[in-house]
Amino acid sequence: MNEIIVNVLVQMGAYLTVILLAIFFMEWTTSGFLFPCIRCKLSRGKLTLVQVKSISGGYYKVGHIIEGMLNYKDSSKNKKQVPIPSIEYITYIGGTKAVIVDEVTNAVLKADFSSASGFDAVKYENLYVSALTSPNLQDVNLKFILVVSIIAEACAAGALWFVWLQGTEVTQTLELVKNLGAGL
């Protein structure tokens, strides 16, 4: 009886290891996008995903929009507050309401990465409307993240299938030993 329990615990540990490795790999490849995105999705619109662009790269945080001000904590846990000039600066990343912030200038950016002071609506209106309403994914990194996530999920499914096959073989072996022991 103890051997069966040990085998079940080993099998559960193998499943848990594969699942945790898949989650770690997805979090690592998306540069910390997974957990803040899930947290914002679960808040049902109360929280906002903040994509912070810095000199050394970008990272994702969770923030609140209160009375036209975006409040969030940066990577060193300092509270930041940035004004949002209009609704044009709120975009959607992966189906989640998001705001893109430049950490160097402490300004909110549009989806095409133009800031509030450099935008001429009269001159570039047609160009921006066609670019923002195009049905294609505009972010190359988002395409890469989607492809890598699909590949990671396929690998995780293959690994789970392999672990399940090993579990069935262990079960068959235990049944055979049990039947052989009963015949003696």
C-alpha positions in Angstrom: 0.0 0.0 0.0 2.8 2.4 0.8 4.4 1.8 -2.6 1.2 2.9 -4.3 1.0 6.1 -2.3 4.7 6.8 -3.0 4.1 6.3 -6.8 1.0 8.5 -6.7 3.0 11.2 -4.9 5.9 10.9 -7.4 3.4 11.2 -10.3 1.8 14.3 -8.7 5.2 15.8 -8.2 6.0 15.2 -11.9 2.8 16.9 -13.0 3.4 19.8 -10.6 7.0 20.2 -11.9 5.9 20.3 -15.5 3.1 22.9 -14.8 5.4 25.1 -12.7 8.1 25.0 -15.4 5.6 26.0 -18.1 4.4 28.9 -16.0 8.0 30.0 -15.3 8.9 29.8 -18.9 5.9 31.9 -20.0 6.6 34.5 -17.4 10.3 34.7 -18.4 9.7 35.0 -22.1 7.0 37.7 -21.7 9.2 39.8 -19.4 6.8 39.7 -16.5 3.6 40.3 -18.5 1.7 37.2 -17.4 0.9 37.9 -13.7 0.2 41.7 -14.0 -2.1 41.0 -16.9 -4.0 38.2 -15.0 -4.3 40.6 -12.0 -5.8 43.3 -14.2 -8.2 40.9 -15.9 -9.4 39.6 -12.6 -10.0 43.1 -11.3 -12.7 43.6 -14.0 -11.5 47.1 -15.0 -10.6 48.5 -11.6 -6.9 48.1 -12.3 -4.9 49.1 -15.3 -1.9 47.4 -16.9 1.0 49.8 -17.1 3.7 49.2 -19.7 6.8 51.1 -18.5 9.4 51.9 -21.1 12.8 52.6 -19.6 16.4 53.0 -20.8 17.3 49.4 -20.0 14.1 47.9 -21.5 10.5 47.6 -20.5 8.4 46.0 -17.8 4.8 45.7 -16.7 3.1 46.9 -13.6 -0.4 47.3 -12.2 -1.8 50.8 -11.7 -5.0 52.7 -10.9 -6.5 55.6 -12.8 -8.1 58.0 -10.3 -9.5 61.4 -11.5 -7.3 61.5 -14.7 -4.1 60.5 -12.8 -2.3 57.2 -13.3 -0.9 55.8 -10.0 1.6 52.9 -10.1 4.7 51.7 -8.4 7.9 51.4 -10.5 10.5 48.6 -10.4 12.1 50.0 -7.3 8.7 50.3 -5.4 8.6 54.1 -5.6 5.1 55.5 -6.1 4.6 57.3 -9.4 1.8 59.6 -10.5 1.4 60.6 -14.1 -1.4 62.7 -15.6 -3.4 61.2 -18.5 -4.3 64.0 -20.9 -7.2 62.2 -22.8 -8.7 58.8 -23.5 -6.5 58.4 -26.6 -3.7 57.4 -24.3 -5.5 54.4 -23.0 -4.9 51.3 -25.2 -5.5 47.6 -24.9 -2.7 45.0 -24.7 -3.8 41.4 -24.9 -7.4 42.5 -24.3 -6.5 44.3 -21.1 -6.8 48.1 -20.6 -3.3 49.5 -20.6 -1.3 52.7 -20.4 2.2 53.0 -21.9 4.5 55.2 -19.8 8.0 56.6 -20.6 10.0 56.3 -17.4 12.7 58.8 -18.5 10.4 61.7 -19.3 7.6 60.5 -16.9 5.0 61.0 -19.6 2.2 58.9 -21.0 2.6 57.6 -24.6 0.0 56.8 -27.2 -0.1 53.3 -28.8 2.1 54.5 -31.6 4.6 55.8 -29.0 4.1 59.5 -29.7 3.9 61.7 -26.6 1.4 64.4 -25.8 3.6 67.3 -27.0 4.6 65.9 -30.3 1.2 65.1 -31.8 -0.3 67.3 -34.5 -3.9 66.1 -35.0 -4.7 68.2 -38.1 -1.7 67.3 -40.1 -1.5 63.5 -39.4 -5.2 62.7 -38.7 -5.7 60.3 -41.7 -2.4 58.6 -41.2 -3.0 57.9 -37.5 -6.6 56.8 -38.0 -5.6 54.3 -40.6 -2.7 53.0 -38.5 -4.8 52.7 -35.3 -7.8 51.1 -36.9 -5.8 48.5 -38.9 -6.8 44.9 -38.1 -3.2 43.6 -37.9 -1.3 43.3 -34.7 0.8 46.4 -34.4 3.3 45.2 -31.9 6.0 42.8 -33.2 6.7 41.7 -29.6 3.1 40.8 -29.1 3.2 38.5 -32.1 6.4 36.9 -30.8 4.9 36.5 -27.3 1.8 34.8 -28.8 3.9 32.4 -30.9 6.2 31.5 -28.0 3.2 31.0 -25.7 1.6 28.6 -28.2 4.8 26.7 -28.6 5.2 26.5 -24.8 1.7 25.3 -24.3 2.2 22.6 -27.0 5.4 21.5 -25.2 3.7 21.5 -21.9 0.8 19.4 -23.3 3.4 17.0 -24.8 5.2 16.7 -21.5 1.9 16.1 -19.7 1.0 13.4 -22.2 4.4 11.8 -21.7 4.0 11.8 -17.9 0.5 10.4 -18.2 1.9 7.5 -20.4 4.6 6.8 -17.8 1.8 6.8 -15.1 -0.2 4.2 -17.1 2.9 2.0 -17.5 3.5 2.2 -13.7 -0.1 1.3 -13.1 0.0 -1.6 -15.4 3.3 -2.8 -13.8 1.7 -2.6 -10.4 -1.3 -4.5 -11.5 0.9 -7.2 -13.0 2.9 -7.5 -9.8 -0.3 -7.7 -7.8 -1.7 -10.4 -10.0 1.6 -12.4 -9.9 1.7 -12.1 -6.2 -1.9 -13.4 -5.8 -1.1 -16.4 -8.0 1.7 -17.6 -5.7 
